[in-house]
């Protein structure tokens, strides 16, 4: 299963608006994606509750993994999104 690490660029971290944008992007991709912070448990990246429960702040790293034919491209797209300031 492919994995990628992303550094959260949004000033407020993965909270409220940035988390909503990220979860919507995961849902739009149509593949199962998980997200975890550090050595914590992996959660469903399409769940706003799971993403916000991570408590991932600005500058912290999260690890994404996905399954499916387009997993590498989907992960690359999601990493790019997380590494963009979504607070605007």
ROBATOR-738180 format. One line per 4 residues: their letters; for each residue x, y, z of N, C-alpha, C, O, CB. Coordinates in Angstrom, 1 decimal. Glycine has a CB too. Layout:
N
A = X:Y:Z:X:Y:Z:X:Y:Z:X:Y:Z:X:Y:Z; ...
***
This chain:
88
XXXX = 0.9:-1.2:0.0:0.0:0.0:0.0:0.9:1.2:0.0:1.7:1.4:0.9:-1.0:0.0:1.2; 0.8:2.1:-1.0:1.6:3.3:-1.1:1.3:4.3:0.1:0.2:4.4:0.6:1.3:4.0:-2.4; 2.3:5.0:0.5:2.2:5.9:1.6:2.9:7.2:1.2:3.9:7.2:0.4:2.8:5.4:3.0; 2.5:8.3:1.8:3.1:9.6:1.6:3.1:10.4:2.9:2.1:10.2:3.7:2.5:10.5:0.4
XXXX = 4.1:11.2:3.2:4.1:12.0:4.3:3.9:13.5:3.9:4.5:13.9:2.9:5.4:11.9:5.2; 3.1:14.2:4.6:2.8:15.6:4.3:3.0:16.5:5.5:2.7:16.0:6.6:1.4:15.8:3.7; 3.5:17.7:5.3:3.6:18.7:6.4:2.4:19.6:6.2:2.2:20.2:5.2:5.0:19.4:6.3; 1.7:19.8:7.3:0.5:20.7:7.3:0.9:22.1:7.1:1.6:22.7:8.0:-0.4:20.5:8.6
XXXX = 0.4:22.8:6.1:0.8:24.2:5.8:-0.2:25.2:6.4:0.1:26.3:6.6:0.9:24.4:4.3; -1.5:24.8:6.6:-2.5:25.7:7.0:-2.1:26.2:8.4:-1.8:25.4:9.3:-3.9:25.1:7.0; -2.3:27.5:8.6:-1.9:28.1:9.9:-2.7:27.5:11.1:-2.2:27.5:12.2:-2.2:29.6:9.9; -4.0:27.1:10.9:-4.8:26.6:11.9:-4.7:25.1:12.0:-5.4:24.4:12.8:-6.2:27.0:11.7
XXXX = -3.8:24.5:11.1:-3.7:23.0:11.1:-4.9:22.4:10.4:-5.6:23.1:9.6:-3.6:22.5:12.5; -5.1:21.1:10.6:-6.3:20.5:10.0:-7.5:20.7:10.9:-8.0:19.7:11.6:-6.0:18.9:9.8; -8.0:21.9:10.9:-9.2:22.2:11.7:-10.2:23.0:10.8:-9.7:23.8:9.9:-8.8:23.1:12.9; -11.4:22.8:11.0:-12.5:23.5:10.4:-12.4:23.5:8.8:-12.5:22.5:8.2:-12.6:24.9:10.9
XXXX = -12.1:24.7:8.3:-12.1:24.9:6.8:-11.1:24.0:6.1:-11.4:23.3:5.2:-11.9:26.3:6.5; -9.8:24.0:6.6:-8.8:23.1:5.9:-9.2:21.6:6.0:-9.0:20.9:5.0:-7.5:23.3:6.5; -9.7:21.2:7.1:-10.1:19.8:7.2:-11.3:19.5:6.3:-11.3:18.4:5.7:-10.5:19.5:8.7; -12.2:20.4:6.2:-13.4:20.2:5.3:-12.9:20.1:3.8:-13.4:19.2:3.1:-14.4:21.3:5.5
XXXX = -12.0:21.0:3.4:-11.5:20.9:2.1:-10.8:19.6:1.8:-11.0:19.0:0.8:-10.6:22.1:1.8; -10.0:19.2:2.7:-9.2:17.9:2.6:-10.1:16.7:2.5:-10.0:15.9:1.6:-8.2:17.8:3.8; -11.1:16.6:3.4:-12.0:15.5:3.4:-12.8:15.5:2.1:-13.1:14.4:1.6:-13.0:15.6:4.6; -13.3:16.6:1.6:-14.0:16.6:0.4:-13.1:16.1:-0.8:-13.6:15.4:-1.7:-14.5:18.1:0.1
XXXX = -11.8:16.5:-0.8:-10.9:16.1:-1.8:-10.7:14.6:-1.8:-10.7:13.9:-2.8:-9.6:16.8:-1.7; -10.6:14.0:-0.5:-10.5:12.6:-0.4:-11.7:11.9:-0.9:-11.6:10.9:-1.7:-10.3:12.2:1.1; -12.9:12.4:-0.6:-14.2:11.8:-1.0:-14.3:11.8:-2.5:-14.7:10.9:-3.1:-15.3:12.5:-0.4; -13.9:12.9:-3.1:-14.0:13.1:-4.6:-13.1:12.1:-5.3:-13.4:11.7:-6.5:-13.6:14.5:-5.0
XXXX = -12.0:11.7:-4.7:-11.0:10.7:-5.4:-11.6:9.3:-5.5:-11.2:8.6:-6.3:-9.7:10.7:-4.6; -12.5:8.9:-4.6:-13.2:7.7:-4.7:-12.3:6.5:-4.3:-12.7:5.3:-4.6:-13.7:7.5:-6.0; -11.2:6.7:-3.6:-10.4:5.6:-3.1:-10.4:5.6:-1.6:-10.5:6.6:-1.0:-9.0:5.6:-3.7; -10.2:4.4:-1.0:-10.0:4.4:0.5:-8.7:5.0:0.9:-7.6:4.5:0.4:-10.2:3.0:1.1
XXXX = -8.7:6.0:1.7:-7.5:6.7:2.1:-7.5:6.8:3.6:-8.5:7.1:4.2:-7.3:8.2:1.5; -6.3:6.5:4.3:-6.2:6.6:5.7:-5.2:7.7:6.0:-4.4:8.1:5.2:-5.8:5.3:6.4; -5.3:8.3:7.2:-4.4:9.3:7.7:-4.1:9.1:9.1:-4.9:8.6:9.9:-5.1:10.7:7.5; -2.8:9.3:9.4:-2.4:9.2:10.8:-1.3:10.2:11.2:-0.6:10.7:10.3:-1.8:7.7:11.1
XXXX = -1.3:10.6:12.4:-0.3:11.5:12.9:0.7:10.8:13.8:0.3:10.1:14.7:-0.9:12.7:13.7; 2.0:10.9:13.4:3.0:10.1:14.2:2.8:8.6:14.2:2.5:8.1:13.1:3.1:10.7:15.6; 2.9:8.0:15.3:2.7:6.6:15.5:1.3:6.3:15.9:1.0:5.1:16.3:3.7:6.0:16.4; 0.4:7.2:15.8:-1.0:7.0:16.2:-1.7:6.1:15.3:-1.2:5.7:14.3:-1.7:8.4:16.4
XXXX = -2.9:5.8:15.7:-3.7:4.9:14.8:-4.2:5.6:13.5:-4.4:6.9:13.5:-5.0:4.5:15.6; -4.3:4.9:12.5:-4.8:5.4:11.2:-6.3:5.6:11.2:-7.0:4.7:11.8:-4.4:4.5:10.0; -6.8:6.7:10.7:-8.2:6.9:10.6:-8.7:7.1:9.2:-7.8:7.3:8.3:-8.6:8.1:11.4; -9.9:7.0:8.9:-10.5:7.2:7.6:-10.4:8.7:7.2:-11.0:9.6:7.9:-12.0:6.8:7.6
XXXX = -9.6:9.0:6.2:-9.4:10.4:5.8:-10.6:11.0:5.1:-10.6:12.2:4.9:-8.2:10.4:4.8; -11.7:10.2:4.9:-12.9:10.8:4.3:-13.9:11.1:5.5:-15.0:11.6:5.2:-13.6:9.8:3.4; -13.4:11.0:6.7:-14.3:11.3:7.9:-13.8:12.6:8.5:-12.6:12.7:9.0:-14.2:10.2:8.9; -14.6:13.6:8.5:-14.2:14.9:9.1:-13.9:14.7:10.6:-13.0:15.4:11.1:-15.4:15.9:9.0
XXXX = -14.6:13.9:11.3:-14.3:13.6:12.7:-13.0:13.0:12.9:-12.2:13.4:13.8:-15.4:12.7:13.3; -12.6:12.0:12.1:-11.3:11.3:12.2:-10.2:12.3:11.9:-9.2:12.3:12.6:-11.3:10.1:11.2; -10.4:13.2:10.9:-9.3:14.1:10.5:-9.1:15.2:11.6:-8.0:15.5:12.0:-9.7:14.8:9.2; -10.2:15.7:12.1:-10.1:16.7:13.2:-9.6:16.2:14.5:-8.9:16.9:15.2:-11.4:17.4:13.4
XXXX = -9.9:14.9:14.7:-9.5:14.3:16.0:-8.0:14.1:16.0:-7.4:13.9:17.1:-10.2:12.9:16.1; -7.3:14.1:14.9:-5.9:14.0:14.9:-5.2:15.1:15.6:-4.1:14.9:16.2:-5.3:14.0:13.4; -5.8:16.3:15.6:-5.2:17.5:16.2:-3.9:17.9:15.5:-3.0:18.4:16.2:-4.9:17.2:17.7; -3.8:17.7:14.2:-2.6:18.0:13.5:-2.5:19.5:13.3:-3.4:20.1:12.6:-2.6:17.3:12.1
XXXX = -1.5:20.1:13.8:-1.3:21.5:13.7:-0.3:21.9:12.6:0.2:21.1:11.9:-0.8:22.1:15.0; -0.2:23.2:12.4:0.7:23.8:11.4:2.1:23.3:11.6:2.6:23.3:12.7:0.7:25.3:11.4; 2.7:22.8:10.5:4.1:22.3:10.6:4.2:20.8:11.0:5.3:20.3:11.0:4.9:23.1:11.5; 3.1:20.2:11.5:3.2:18.8:11.9:3.0:17.9:10.7:2.5:18.4:9.6:2.1:18.5:13.0
XXXX = 3.5:16.7:10.8:3.4:15.8:9.7:2.4:14.7:9.9:2.1:14.3:11.0:4.8:15.1:9.5; 1.7:14.4:8.8:0.8:13.3:8.8:1.2:12.3:7.7:1.8:12.7:6.7:-0.7:13.8:8.6; 0.8:11.1:7.8:1.0:10.0:6.8:-0.3:9.6:6.2:-1.2:9.2:6.9:1.8:8.8:7.5; -0.3:9.6:4.9:-1.5:9.1:4.2:-1.1:7.8:3.5:0.0:7.6:3.1:-1.9:10.2:3.1
XXXX = -2.1:6.9:3.4:-2.0:5.7:2.6:-3.3:5.5:1.9:-4.3:5.9:2.3:-1.6:4.5:3.6; -3.2:4.8:0.8:-4.3:4.5:-0.1:-4.2:3.2:-0.8:-3.1:2.7:-1.0:-4.5:5.7:-1.1; -5.3:2.7:-1.2:-5.4:1.4:-2.0:-6.1:1.7:-3.3:-7.1:2.5:-3.3:-6.0:0.3:-1.2; -5.7:1.0:-4.3:-6.4:1.2:-5.6:-5.4:1.5:-6.7:-4.3:1.7:-6.5:-7.4:2.2:-5.5
XXXX = -6.0:1.4:-7.9:-5.2:1.6:-9.2:-4.5:3.0:-9.3:-3.4:3.1:-9.8:-6.1:1.4:-10.4; -5.2:4.0:-8.8:-4.6:5.3:-8.9:-4.1:5.8:-7.6:-3.9:7.1:-7.4:-5.7:6.3:-9.3; -3.7:4.9:-6.7:-3.3:5.3:-5.3:-2.2:6.3:-5.3:-2.2:7.3:-4.5:-3.0:4.1:-4.5; -1.1:6.1:-6.1:0.0:6.9:-6.1:-0.3:8.4:-6.5:0.1:9.3:-5.9:1.1:6.4:-7.1
XXXX = -1.1:8.5:-7.6:-1.5:9.8:-8.0:-2.4:10.5:-7.0:-2.3:11.7:-6.8:-2.2:9.7:-9.4; -3.4:9.8:-6.4:-4.3:10.3:-5.4:-3.5:10.8:-4.2:-3.7:11.9:-3.8:-5.3:9.3:-5.0; -2.5:10.1:-3.8:-1.7:10.5:-2.6:-0.9:11.7:-3.0:-0.8:12.6:-2.1:-0.8:9.3:-2.2; -0.3:11.7:-4.1:0.5:12.9:-4.5:-0.4:14.2:-4.5:0.0:15.2:-4.1:1.1:12.7:-5.9
XXXX = -1.6:14.1:-5.1:-2.6:15.2:-5.1:-3.0:15.6:-3.7:-3.0:16.8:-3.4:-3.9:14.8:-5.9; -3.2:14.7:-2.8:-3.6:15.0:-1.4:-2.5:15.6:-0.6:-2.7:16.6:0.2:-4.1:13.8:-0.7; -1.3:15.2:-0.9:-0.1:15.8:-0.2:0.1:17.2:-0.6:0.3:18.1:0.2:1.2:15.0:-0.5; -0.1:17.4:-1.9:0.0:18.8:-2.4:-1.0:19.7:-1.8:-0.7:20.9:-1.5:-0.1:18.8:-4.0
XXXX = -2.2:19.2:-1.6:-3.3:20.0:-1.0:-2.9:20.3:0.5:-3.1:21.4:0.9:-4.6:19.2:-1.0; -2.5:19.3:1.2:-2.1:19.5:2.6:-1.0:20.5:2.8:-0.9:21.2:3.8:-1.8:18.2:3.3; -0.1:20.5:1.8:1.1:21.4:1.9:0.9:22.7:1.3:1.8:23.5:1.0:2.3:20.7:1.2; -0.4:23.1:1.1:-0.9:24.4:0.7:-1.7:25.0:1.8:-2.4:24.3:2.5:-1.8:24.3:-0.6
XXXX = -1.5:26.3:2.0:-2.2:27.0:3.1:-3.7:27.1:2.7:-4.0:27.9:1.8:-1.6:28.4:3.4; -4.6:26.4:3.3:-6.0:26.3:3.0:-6.8:27.3:3.8:-8.0:27.2:3.8:-6.5:24.9:3.1; -6.2:28.2:4.5:-6.9:29.1:5.4:-7.5:30.3:4.7:-8.2:31.1:5.3:-5.9:29.6:6.4; -7.2:30.4:3.4:-7.7:31.6:2.6:-9.2:31.5:2.3:-9.8:32.4:1.7:-7.0:31.7:1.3
***
